[in-house]
């Protein structure tokens, strides 16, 4: 029986057609599955990489959110057996017709990404804690120090930013903010996470965050702030009450005009960004802007986090001893686009998409 790809491209004269260079508009639209368990930090990674590929070749993106039964959650992945039997009725289906490209993120997705390698090209972001050869490509954070012939380490993690999106969302947010703070330039964006596996949260950390915000306000910046799902609710309240509305605007979780989530708009408007040090996602998104990035310390960390922060220092993103009056620039971090370029090359080499002109 012919393979799926041989049916698509044929042989003989068809093979010659496949080798010709074609324009973007002539390329066949590929199908990409962006698969996660639906948590925002994981879904943003798979969607970010899928969208970056879509900017380079025609593609349809299908978001898949999977859920596995409670028994599987308690078992090592090696004991799952057929992973598809572990999906709950509420889970999105993973069944034929298969995509051309599957991008997965998170430990729950690994058994499915491995199983579907025979049907499509598979990519797993983060460290899958499995043999890299079980996937078409693995895209882990460089500070995890994973190595392999099909491993492409990056600084941080994939994200959904593009220059066009950053500029558009900044313009939309600027027009949608309350009128009395639309012209408070310069702006500083403050992105606050919370306790994690490697970092803790305590009153001293809260005091340092508030002190840093006060310092950047004293330097003449108006603060656009947001908290995350991990931020203790008590601190969100404390932050809101610590500064006058004429000095700080804290997003309350509701749409701002046509903007459902002002996070990217805040980054686009900011002349500098303050971000808690436990979130690789938020730090690399801040580094996309090319604006000075300041880390807000939390207790904890470890060797891999030190490697991550030092790598951004070497790129000029971070200056640990800089105060809020200092200005600097650096080449914006475009890691997601770099991965997408390599991924498109691999898809071309395998005949999944046709070579561009």
Secondary structure by P-SEA (a helix, b strand, c coil): cccccccccccaaaaaaaacccccccccbbbbbbcccccaaaaaaaaaaaaaaaaccbbbbbbbbbbbccccccccccccccccccccccccccccccccbbbbbcccaaaaaaaaccccbbbbccccccccccccbbbcccccccccccbbbcccccccccaaaaaaaaaaaaacccccccccccbbbbbbbcccccccccaaaaaaaaaaaaaaaaabbbbbccccccccaaaaaaaaaccccccccccccccccccccaaaaaaaaccbbbbbcccaaaaaaaaccccbbbbbccccccaaaaaaaaaaaaacccccccccccccccccccaaaaaaaaaaaaaaaaccccccc
